[in-house]
Each structure stands twice: as C-alpha cells, then as structure tokens.
Amino acid sequence: MALKQQQPKKGELIHHSDRGVQYCCSAYVEQLQLAGAQISMSEKGDPYQNAIAERVNGILKSNWLGHCFASIEQGRQEVTKAVRIYNEKRPHDSLAYLTPDQAHELTGIIKRNWRNYTKKATGSQLDLQIKQ
C-alpha cells in the first residue's frame, strides 16, 4: 500500500526491518525489488540494532521536527537540515563529545560514555573500536 501511495523512484527508497519472517518472505522481497528499493535488515541475533535507529528517529522528531510542514518539500528540507545538525554539529555523549562525522573519520578507540545494560557491568569503562 505504501509503495502504491508514495510511488518512489527506483533507488530512492531504503526499507529497513528486523529479520521477521514477514519481511523475509519471497513475495514481500520481490515487491521491494520491483520498486527498486534498497533492502536493509538488522543483523541476526542483534535485537538492539533497531533500537538504536529508533532512538535516532526519536531525537530527530523531538528536537527538530515537532510540527507539521506546509508541503512535502518543506518537510524534506527540514529533515535534511536536522540530519546535518545531528551528524555534523551536535556532539554526542556516547562518542566522547565528538559529532558522528568526526567519529567516523577516526581510527582507533574512542572512550565510550555509556554501558550496555544487557550485560553485567564490570565496573570498568568499555571502549568503542572504530573500524574503517
């Protein structure tokens, strides 16, 4: 229904989901492929991966996108602006007060200022390994 209503251009849509059976079935995947969608799924066995995406979406909505827009184009412009601020200007506590763009450019280790509460805390601060 969303594909019919929105009619995205080929390559314009990214469909992200967990690995639920409804998103993996051949009929569903075929419809996405016919629409030219890029298919993105969370990693197997990582139920927290989507939670990170939802957290980012929540931050964008609450901090920058708290109102209705006059047009779809205005909405697109505001989302683009919000994502740029989030990635280029806003320092993140979980990235040692770097922006995501700054952290992405680094190699090595960044001190992590948060804990994974799914694992028993050991009292030592964990590090985030940056890969390139």
N, C-alpha and C positions, 0 to 999 in steps of 0.2 A: 504494500500500500504506500509506504514512504517513497519507494522508487518511482511509482506512478505519479504521485502528487508532486514531488520535487523535480523529477526528471533531470538528474545531474548529468553533466557532460562526462564522457569517458575520462578516467584518470582523476576526476575531481573529488571523488568520494573515498574516504577511508572508513571501513567498517571494522570496529574493534569489539571483540566479545571475549567472554571466557570460553572454555572448551566444552560448553554444554552440548549435548547431543543434537539439540535443535539447530545449533549454529554450524555443526559439522556435517549434517546430512547432505547428501549429494544434490538434492533438489534445491536446497537453500543456497549452497555454494554456487551452483550453476546460475541461479538468478543474479547473484552478486557479480559473477564473472561476465554475464551478458551485459550488465550495466557498466562494466569497466571499472568496478570498484576494486580498490586495494584491500585485501583481507588481512586483518591483524588479529591475532589471538594471544591471550595471556600464556605465559609459559606453563607447561604441565607441572602440576603439583605446587603452584605458587598462588594461593588464594588471595594474597595481599597485593599482587601486582595491580589488579583493577582498583583496589582501594586507594592506591597512590594516584591513579588517574582521576578518580572521583574526588580526591582531596584537592587536586589542582583545579578541577572544574568548579568545586565549591568556592575556592579562594577567588577565582576569576568572577564568579557570579556575585559573591557578597561584596567584594572590594570595588569592582568596576562596572558591573553590568546589572545594577539594581533597578533598572527602569525599562520601559518599553521604548522602542525606536519608531521613528516615523516611516521608515522603509527598511527593506532587507539590506539595501546598500549601506545605509547608515549603520545598521547592526553589524555588518561585516567589517566596516571601518573601525567601529568601536572595539570589536573583538580583536582585530589585528593590533590595534593600539594597546589593548590590555595585555595581550600575549607578549608584545615587545617590552612593555614595562616589566612584566613578570620575569622575562628571560634576560633582559639587558640592564635593567636599572635597580631592581628590587633585590637587596642582599637577603640570603636565606640562612636562617639559624642552622639548619641541618647541613649546610655547606660551608661552615666556618665563616659565615657572613660574606661569602662570595655570591655573585649572581650565577645562575645556571650557565650562562655563556662563558663567564670566567672559569668556572669549574671544568667545563667541557674542554677548554684549551689546555688544561694542566695534565701532567703525567705524574705519577707517584701516588702519595697518600694525602688525603685531606682529613683532618681531625673531625670526627662525627660528633655532633652535639645532641644526639638522641639515642634512645635504646630501643631495641626490638623486644617488646614486652611478651612476645610469644615464647621467648627463650628465657630461662632463668638468668637473672642478672648476676654477673660475676664480680661486680664492683669496679672493674677496670673499664676505661673508656675504649670503645671499639673504633676502628678506623674504616674509612671508606676507600677502597682501592679504585683508583681511576685507571681506566683502560683506554687505549687508543688503537 
